[in-house]
Amino acid sequence: MLSAVRFLARSLLSLAFIVLGWDAAREPGGRVKVVAELGVPQPELAVRANGSLMVAAGAMLMLGIRPRLAALSLVASMVPTTLAGHPFWQVSDPQQRKGQRIHFLKNLSMIGGLLTVALSGDRPCIPCSQPRET
């Protein structure tokens, strides 16, 4: 039962990375302009690579394959993405500022979930790993 809940939790956490990463890798769109303005060389390649990382690490996380590594890889991707992509403190329009703040806080929540996995992701479920008494 607990392993099914862990799978569900990992799946829900990884879903956004898989879907949005796929979108970015397939069609970078306006993300390229944002990344270029930050001075990142080869911005389209950077966006596609980041999207591909999100898909791969998200799938690993979902399937429980090296979940700590997957979670830490996603955190490494999320920190600069959050700071550069949602700088609500620089937005003057109240509605846009509110939207950017929501995305910023959502990303922080996702980072928190990923750090939780990184701290406990490779450990087996203790109650599940103990032999049953017969």
N, C-alpha and C positions, 0 to 999 in steps of 0.2 A: 504493500500500500504506500509506504513512504517513498519507495523508489519511483512509483508512478507520479506522486506529487512532485518529486524532484525533477522528473522529466518534464512535467507540465510547466513548472516554474522556469526551468532553463529554456523551454520552448517559447514561453511568453516573453522572456527577457531577450531572447535572440531574434525573435521575429522581425522587429523593426530594423535590426542590422542587416538581416538577409534581404528583406524587401527593398529598403532604401539604398543599401549597398549595390544591389543589382541595378536599380534605376540609375545610380551615379556611374557605375561602370559601363552600362549600356549607352546612356545618353547623358553626358556631363552637363549639358545645358548652361544655365546661368551661373552654376557653381564655378566654372572656369574663370569668369570675370572677377569674382570675389577672391579666388585664390591668386590670380594674377596681380590684383591690387595689393596683395600682401607681399609681393616680391618673390613668390615661389617660382623657381625655374620650371619650365615645361608644365604649366598649370593644368593643361588637359590631361597629360599623363599622370600628374599627381592626383587629380580627381578620380581618374579611372583606377589607379592603383589603390587609393584609399577605399573606393567602393569594392574592389575585389577583395581587399583585406577584410572588409566588413562581412562580405558574403562567406568567405572561408572561415573566419574566426566565429562568425555567428552559427554556421553549420556545425563546427566542432563543438561549440558550447551546447547547442541543442542536443547533439548526439552523445555528449559526455566524453568526447575525445579530447584528452588533455585540457579539461575545462579551466584550470588555473591559467595556463598559457593563453588560451583563447580569450579569457576575461581580461587578462593584463594587456594583451594586444589591442583589444577593443578600448580599454581605458587610455592607452597610449594614443590611439586615434581620436578618442572623444575629447580629451583635454584641449588640444589646439583647435579642434573643430568648434567646440563650445565657445572658447574665448574669441576666436576670430569670426565665427559665423553668427553669433548672437550677442553683439556688444550693445545691449540695451541702454547702457549708461551713456552712449554716444548719440542716441536717437532723440530728436527734439519733439517729433509728433507724438502726442500722448497715446494714440491707438497703436501706432507702430511700435512704440516703446513697450507697451503692455504685451503685445504679441511676441516681441523679441525676449522679453523677460520670462514669459511663459515657456518658450523654447529653451532658454538658458536653464531655468529651474528643472524642466523635464530632463534635460541632458544631465544635470547634476544628480538627479534621482537615478537615472540609468547608470551613471558612474558608481553611485553607491551600491546598487545591486550587483554590478560587476565586481566591485571590491569585495563584497560579501562572498561571492563565488570564488574569487581569487584566494581568499583566506581559508576556505573550507572545501573547495571544489574537488580535490583528488582523494579526499578521505572517504572511505566507505561508510555507509550508513551503519553506525554501531549496532543498533538493535537488529538490523537485517543481517549483519555478518556473524552474529553469535549463533552457534548451533542450537537447534530446538531440542528441548528435552522430550524424550519419548516415554 
